[in-house]
Amino acid sequence: MPDLRTKLAILADAAKYDASCASSGAKRGNGGQGLGDTDGIGICHSYTPDGRCVSLLKILLTNYCIYDCKFCINRITSDVARARFTVDDVVWLTMEFYRRNYIEGLFLSSGIIQSPDYTMEQLAEVARRLREDERYFGYIHLKAVPGASTDLIQRAGRYADRLSANVELPRDEDLRRLAPEKSLKTVDLTMSVIRDGVAESKSERTKRLSAPRFAPAGQSTQMIVGATDATDAAILTTASTLYKGQRLRRVYYSAYSPIPSPDRAIPAITPPLVREHRLYQADWLIRFYGFGADELTTAAAEDQTRAGDLPLDIDPKLAWALRHRDFFPVDINKAGREALLRVPGIGVRNAGRILAARRHRNLRLADLKKLKTALSRAKPFIVAADHHPDWTLLDSPTLKTQLLAKRSRLRTDEPAAGPQGLLFTATSARTGEL
């Protein structure tokens, strides 16, 4: 029987494949009656939307699993070292790590043991013990097990700040081939329980502040990229559907990483990490810029890009602009917010600043520079009081090459909205502005 240190090494390593563990959107204070809260500042591993860095104890309850998902290192047919925490183990580790200022929260997932209900019951019991017995008010993110009963999902939501049911793959045919025990319908039903619980809790709390919270940081999910031949269009369409139908806070994209003793149905190499990066950028455009999933991917193969995929050499917003040059130039002194958001180099904050500033005067390039607009990208696509674009450049087949050359020389900000807000090469990555 492995000791606690050995189990921690095994189960912390096994949890690294789950990317959907950022702590965000939770407001839970202790009122002077317990330990921890979700508003403080501490050592960092994850990022919140307001830029705070928090550390999470990220572990599995167990890496034993009755499922045989071909892409998962913990599948039943894998020969990895196995371990299992008890509920007492996880509670003790969380409290001891917190008291030593190692962590600010807990991210707890698990392999499926015995049944979805049994596993979900164990996860929910950890959260209950922390909240009620230990008076712990820090961040808790629990994995919601698809197929678990409504009562157990609701119990978990009463104690957790965030729940996440991983969809894993964007198409049902992918799941049938690589994860036969799972289905998009089962995941969707679990997400619906969480969605309804969050909505009901918010409604009740508008009537009385003492009403219990339910997963106040909402729900998220993860999709694996590159384990099948699913295109970026299929991935983004599924993500867009989940955002609208299930009101997800975030979809995380995880490039498939080859695992020891892989199944022959799985590719032997990982996809380019830049593909994951482009998916995060496209996801940001869908959520905050008004783009549709079908607008961002290529309709036909171009520049060595597979039809239905995002170009890897440029960000998806610039790629859209180059494919729709008839939409430009946009007059920054007359265009509406939706049109401004289509201009490369003008982000959500920039668009708001432009709309506010032009009430007082016609804006010039110098004004845009003061507003922190990325002029090197925007100039070919806009009209300003003292600027009209070079029509020959806007129509030129070399425009893309020239823009890329400028970016290479100046290292202008190419934003990323990656997992945990990772900075990549971007200076505005924390905001995701494109």
BELMODA-V679746 format. One record per backbone hydrogen bond with DSSP energy under -0.5 kcal/mol. NH is the residue of the N-H (numbers start at 1). CO is the residue of the C=O. Records with the same first field share a line. If there is no record, write none. Layout:
NH=CO / CO
//
This chain:
7=3
8=4
9=5
10=6
11=7
12=8
13=9
14=10
15=11
16=13
17=14
18=15
19=17
21=19
24=22
33=30
35=135
38=28
42=53
45=54
46=54
48=52
51=48
54=46
57=105
58=56
59=57 / 107
60=11
61=109
63=83
64=83
66=112
70=68 / 178
72=69
75=72
76=67
78=75
85=61
90=86
91=87
92=88
93=89
94=90
95=91
96=92
97=93
98=94
99=95
100=96
101=98
102=97
103=97
104=55
105=55
106=139
107=57
108=106 / 141
109=59 / 107
111=62
113=111
115=113
119=115
120=116
121=117
122=118
123=119
124=120
125=121
126=122
127=123
128=124
129=125
130=126
131=127
132=128
133=128 / 129
134=129
136=130
137=35 / 135
139=104
141=106
142=140 / 162
143=108
144=142 / 164
145=143
146=144
147=186
148=145
153=149
154=150
155=151
156=152
157=153
158=154
159=155 / 156
160=156
161=140
162=140
163=218
164=142
165=220
166=164
168=222
169=167
175=171
176=172
177=173
178=174
179=175
182=179
187=183
188=184
189=185
190=186
191=187
192=188
193=189
194=190
195=191
196=192
197=193
198=194
199=195
200=196
201=197
202=198
203=199
204=200
205=201
206=202 / 203
207=203 / 204
208=204
211=208
215=157 / 160
217=161
218=215
220=163
221=250
223=252
224=168
225=254
226=224
233=308
235=231
236=232
237=233
238=234
239=235
240=236
241=237
242=238
243=239
244=240
245=241
246=242
247=243
248=242
249=219
250=219
252=221
254=223
255=253
256=225
258=256
262=259
263=70
266=263
275=272
276=272
277=273
278=274
279=275
280=276
281=277
282=278
283=279
284=280
285=281
286=282
287=283
288=284
289=285
291=285
295=292
296=292 / 293
297=293
298=309
302=305
305=302
308=298
309=306
319=315
320=316
321=317
322=318
323=319
324=320
325=322
327=324
328=325
330=381
332=330 / 383
334=331
335=331
340=336
341=337
342=339
343=340
345=434
346=343
347=345
351=347
352=348
353=349
354=350
355=351
356=352
357=353
358=354
359=356
360=357
361=357
368=364
369=365
370=366
371=367
372=369
373=368
374=345
375=373
377=374
378=374
379=375
381=378
382=379
383=330
384=387
385=363
387=384
391=389
394=390
395=391
396=393
399=396
402=398
403=399
404=400
405=401
406=402
407=403
408=404
409=405
410=406
411=407
415=413 / 433
418=422
421=418
422=419
426=423
431=428
432=428
433=428
//
